[in-house]
Amino acid sequence: MPETSKRPTIRDVAREAGVSVTTVSHAMNNKGRLDVRTRERVIEVANRLGYVPNRAAQRLVSGKSLTIGLLMPPSTSDQVFSTDMHAPAITAAAHAAVEAGYALTIMPQLPTDGTLGPHVVDGVLVLEPQPDDPRVAGLRRLNLPFVAVGDSVPDAHSVHAHEVDGARQLLDHLRSLGARSIGVLAPEHPTASVQESLQALQDLWTLPEEEIVVEHVPLAAVEAGDVSASADQLLAAADVHALIGLHPTFGAALVQAVAESGRSVPGDVLVAQYVDGISAAVSSPALTALDVRPAQQAALGLTMLLEMLAGKDTPKERIIRPRLTVRTSTVARRRGDRMLARRESVQGG
């Protein structure tokens, strides 16, 4: 039988580097008060020997699980893992955790018995907490460190997009194209960020000639991915110039509703949605969308959580500026087209 090479141990590294086992441990874990040369020499020897720290042993010594939990929004649908908000956030959090020496475990929900169930984690990222979210209350009862991602939570660390700035960018864009009447499609039970975005749209769309109509989509329809009825109702409610979907799947439904009404996008009605991503880019027409940077939010949230676990001071709240991506669904039209004619009519009194 061929010989199998023995896996190098921490003692092998210590012997080769001429230091103690404790020094190797401190060097590999960036702890202690080692001088730079010693730390670099130990790491060089470890890399040369192919030494990989034993994670189980590290957990025993530190008393930590070296695992971060990612608590998903409550949902009965598997689509929660594939939306343009959640998929980038999960991926970014996983990469950031691994780079920091942690594992990431997905937690679809918290058990109802007031425990973490089978999960053993040092802290939790709470994705898109809702107002009075029972997940937040449960984590507080467990005295478990957490960071809210995607929404703010009173008296808790959080990272989220600047909802008012995002609403202003989108409305300024629609105004520049002559829109004066807009329809908004929103979930019936929105997250805090969606609530704040809707409120910002209503607060900023206030010129005398401007009108805003809101249609709420039942939760069951959102989770089933069938919001066509609500989109049709919104389109029939008023002679809107533009439509905004406050969910990653609403933009396509609004485009379909416009087409079924015998009108076109963007020729007759402009369409945009919150949360940019692949689905918005490959839609036909491609959808103008607000990039709330979910990947950046999740990575920053994980960094904040690790700082908390290390006992470091970290800001209570981090706010990320959204970025409007303009695509075909709201392209500027020629001077003779209908939307510009409407704008010129309004401006001319």
Secondary structure, DSSP 8 states (H G I E B T S, - for coil): ---------HHHHHHHHTS-HHHHHHHHTT-S---HHHHHHHHHHHHHHT----HHHHHHHH----EEEEE----SSGGGGTSTTHHHHHHHHHHHHHHTT-EEEEES---TTSS-TT---SEEEEES--TT-HHHHHHHHTT--EEEESS--TTSEEEEE-HHHHHHHHHHHHHHTT--EEEEEEESS--HHHHHHHHHHHHH--STT-EEEEEEE-HHHHHHT--HHHHHHHHHHS--SEEEESSTTHHHHHHHHHHHTT--TTTT-EEEEES-SHHHHHSSS--EEEE--HHHHHHHHHHHHHHHHTT----SEEEE--EEE--GGG----TTSHHHHHHHHHHT-
